[in-house]
Amino acid sequence: MNIKFSAFLLAALAFAAQAQLSSPIAGGLPAGTGPGVHSPNSPFAPLPDRADVVPWSVLTEVKTKAVKTRLLPAFPAAVQALNDKTQRIQGFMMPLDPGEKQKHFLLSSVPLTCSFCVPGGPESMVEVKTRTPVKYSLEPVTVEGKFAVLNDDPYGLYYRITDAVGVK
């Protein structure tokens, strides 16, 4: 991954986490609103609910806690139960390298092309490393692999799937 892009990604994730922590609404934003949630004003259809994938509503339930000068994730039990198990995730591709096929990318809960959707923080992204390349698409993609809950990732990410494969 490009070092400048990595630094930018970390800064953006830290900003998003800080914004969530300092929300003016007691207890954070109301459910179904805020960063990482598909806007009802969007011309793009939201991701359909599927029983065979981990819902973003579960992944975004994570809170943050201040530890010294850092913000660290505090995962609920439902998220911790996903750790080190094979999981399926559906989302929108955010390529980290140029090219038609991707082996390392981020999945987001909202499309990058949606000007009505506010990008979320690290709770609404999953880093994906695949066995074989997956063709880039503006449409939602589903991957399956070993899911990791990251308690203190150096890049500020909360979730990662490794050894993933694309699922139709």
N, C-alpha and C positions, 0 to 999 in steps of 0.2 A: 504494500500500500504506500502511496506517495506520502512523504513525511509532512509536507505542507497540508495535504488533505487531512491527515491524521490529526494534526494540531487543530485544524479548523473544526473537525468533527468533535473532538474533545471539548473545545470551547463552547460549541453549540449545545452539547449534551449537558455540560455544567450549567450553562445559562438556563436551559429548560428546567433542570432539577431545582435550581435556586428559585425560579419563578413559581414553581409548584409549591415549594416550601413557604414562600412569602405571600401566598394567595390571600387577598383581603377577606375572603369568605371563610368563616370558621369551619374547620374540618375540610377545607379545600373546595373545589368546584362541585356543583351538583352533578350527579351521575348522568352520563349521556351528553355532557358538554365539555368544552375546553380542548386543550391540545391532544392530538391523537385520536379525536372522535370525528367520524364522518359527518359533515354538515348536512342537514336536511335540505339546504338550499343548493347543494351540489348537483350539477347535471349528470354526474357519474353515480351509478348505482352503488350502494354500500355493499360490503361483503355479506353474502347470505350466511345465515346461521347454518352450521353443519355439525352433526354429531361426531364426525370422525376427525375433527381438528380441535386444538386447544383454542378456546375463544379469547379474543383480545380483552374482553371484560375481566377475565381472570388475571391475565398478565399485567394489566394496568392497575390492579388493586394494590400494588406495592406502594409503600410510603417511604419517605426519606428521614434519616436521623442525622443530626450534626454530631460528628465525632472529632473533637479538636477543631482543626481548620478544614475539615472535609465533610462532604455529604455522602453518606453511605445508604444503600437500600436496606429496608426492613421488610422482608418478604412474609406474606401471610402463609399459613399452613398449606392452603390449597396450591400455592405456587411451589413451596418447598417439596411437596409430594411429587412434582413433575421431574425433579432433579435426577440426573443419571439414568433416565429411562427413555425409551424410544417414543417420540412424540411427532405429531403432524401439526404443521403451522401453515396457515394461508395468509398471504399478504401481497403487498406491492413491492416489486424489485427496486432497489436503490443500488445500482452498480458501483463498485469501488474501483474498477479498472475499465478501460475502454474495451470494446469488442462485442460481437454478436452473442457469444456464449460466455457465461460467467461461472466461475468455480468458487468465488468469494464475493459475497454481496450482503446487503442488509435487506430484511423484509420489514416493511412498514405497515401499520394498521390503516393508513390512508394513502391514496395515490399522490405522488409528487406533482402530478399534472392538475390537481384540483385546487383552484385558487380560492375556493370557499372553505377548504379544510385547513385547519391550523396544525402544522407538524407537531407531533408530540415529542416528548423527551425519550430517555433511554427505556422507559417502561413500555413504549409503543414501537420498539424496534427489536429485531432478533438478528444477530450476526449469523450468517450461514456459510459453511464450508462444505462443498459437495465432493462426492467421489468422482462424478463425471460432470462435465459442464452442462449448464441449464441455459436454454435459449432465452435471451432477454425479451421481455414482453411488458407492454403497458397494462395488460390485463392481469388480474390476480394469478399468482402461482401458489402451488402447494408443495411443500417439501416434507420429507420424513427423515429423521435421524436421531442421534443421541443428543438429548436436550440437557443443557447445563444452566443452572441458576448461578450467576456470578456475584459473589458477595463483595468483592473488592477488585474489580477488573481495572488494569492500568489505563485502559482507553475509556473508562466510564460506562461501559456497556453492562446491562443487567442479564442478558440472555444470549446463548449461543447454541447452535445446532451444528454438530460435526458429523462427518461421514454420511452426509445427507444425499438423498436421491429425490428427483422430481417425481411427483405423483399426479396422475391425470384425474 
